[in-house]
């Protein structure tokens, strides 16, 4: 059963780093695209980064070379390495996955079928 599970969230000071991990995001077969979204209190959920089944990688503009998404193999953990964190990065971070996935909709949350429960990231000022 596909049920993404996030880990690695926590409390860090401004300028600090965190690495989030997402596991259990794939079912039978290996062609799954995985994305990270985040949602701060009172705000809408926003796209952060994605790695498609064919290893194409995309980032939101606000990432500005601070975050790196990666995975070692099609079904291994997908990691989101975050550095240069600021209080504006504080949010619940969600991992989402879908079978296959198109580059034209890499940031469209409605295309991702499977969602984790999220992990809290808090950056203190």
Secondary structure by P-SEA (a helix, b strand, c coil): cbbbbbcbbbbbcccbbbbbbbccccccccbbbbbbbbbccccccccccccccccbbbbcccccccbbbbbcccccbbbbbbcccccccccbbbbbbbcccccccccccccccccccbbbbbbcc
